[in-house]
């Protein structure tokens, strides 16, 4: 079974940094797209960074582009979300999601509805 475990959330001051981790297991081929999403109270779930390992493309959400980056440690099956220059509006529950199935269009990995597997979410609070 595919499982995702997100961790690393917490309280950070504005301007600070935080790194989230997502441990991924269960993809037999080792290939999958990974997405980081977030959801603040009363708002829809938002795509932050989505990486499609199949074609190497990465999508960056407008609100976090230039501040957040994604990386993978394939040996550990762990994906990281490095968050810098954090702002109070970054406060949300952060989720990692993954999918390794075939999709008929190339931009599918940007769409949260195309991900079949989700982690449990980790709270990030940016406040002084």
C-alpha positions in Angstrom: 0.0 0.0 0.0 1.1 3.5 -0.7 1.6 5.6 2.4 2.7 9.2 2.9 3.8 10.7 6.2 4.3 14.5 6.4 6.2 16.0 9.2 8.2 19.1 10.2 5.4 21.7 10.8 5.4 24.1 13.7 5.5 27.7 14.8 7.9 30.0 13.1 8.4 33.8 13.2 7.8 35.9 10.0 10.9 35.9 7.9 11.9 32.5 9.2 12.4 29.2 7.5 11.0 25.7 7.9 11.6 22.4 6.2 8.8 19.9 5.8 9.4 16.2 5.0 7.2 13.7 3.3 8.1 10.0 3.6 6.8 8.1 0.7 6.4 4.3 0.6 4.7 1.7 -1.6 5.4 2.8 -5.2 6.9 -0.3 -6.7 8.4 1.5 -9.7 9.9 4.3 -7.6 8.4 6.8 -10.0 5.6 9.1 -9.0 4.6 12.8 -9.1 4.7 14.5 -5.7 2.8 17.6 -4.8 2.8 19.9 -1.8 -0.5 21.6 -1.0 -1.8 23.7 1.8 -5.2 24.7 3.2 -5.9 27.6 5.4 -9.2 27.9 7.3 -12.0 28.9 5.1 -9.9 28.6 1.9 -9.6 25.9 -0.8 -6.7 23.7 -0.9 -3.9 25.4 -2.8 -1.1 23.9 -4.9 2.4 25.1 -3.8 4.9 23.0 -5.7 4.3 19.9 -7.7 7.0 17.8 -9.3 6.4 15.3 -12.0 9.2 12.8 -11.8 8.0 11.2 -15.1 9.0 14.2 -17.2 11.0 16.3 -14.8 8.6 19.3 -14.8 7.9 21.3 -11.7 5.0 23.6 -11.1 5.3 26.5 -8.7 2.3 28.2 -7.2 2.3 32.0 -7.6 2.0 32.8 -3.9 5.2 30.9 -2.9 7.3 31.0 -6.0 10.8 32.1 -5.2 10.5 31.3 -1.5 9.7 27.6 -1.5 11.6 24.8 -3.1 11.2 21.1 -3.4 13.8 18.4 -3.3 13.9 14.6 -3.2 16.2 12.1 -1.5 15.5 9.0 -3.6 17.6 6.9 -1.3 15.4 7.7 1.6 12.1 8.0 -0.4 11.7 11.4 1.2 10.5 14.6 -0.4 11.3 17.9 1.2 9.6 21.3 1.1 12.0 24.1 2.0 10.1 27.2 3.0 12.0 30.5 3.3 10.9 34.1 4.0 7.8 32.8 5.7 4.8 35.2 6.0 1.8 35.1 8.3 -0.3 34.3 5.2 1.6 31.1 4.8 -0.1 29.7 7.9 -2.0 26.6 6.9 -2.1 22.9 7.1 0.4 21.5 4.6 -0.2 18.2 2.8 2.0 16.1 0.6 0.3 14.0 -2.1 1.6 11.5 -4.6 0.4 9.6 -7.7 2.1 7.2 -10.0 -0.7 6.3 -12.3 -1.0 7.1 -16.0 -2.7 10.4 -16.9 -3.8 11.5 -20.4 -2.7 15.1 -20.2 0.7 16.5 -19.4 -0.3 19.1 -16.8 -2.2 16.7 -14.6 0.3 16.9 -11.7 -0.7 20.5 -11.0 -4.3 19.4 -10.1 -4.9 18.3 -6.6 -7.8 16.2 -7.8 -5.5 14.0 -9.8 -3.6 12.8 -6.8 -4.6 9.4 -5.4 -2.6 9.4 -2.2 -2.3 12.0 0.6 -0.4 12.4 3.8 -2.1 13.4 7.0 -1.1 17.1 6.9 1.1 19.1 9.2 0.3 22.5 10.7 2.5 25.5 9.9 1.9 28.7 11.8 3.8 31.9 11.0 3.4 34.4 13.8 5.4 36.6 16.0 
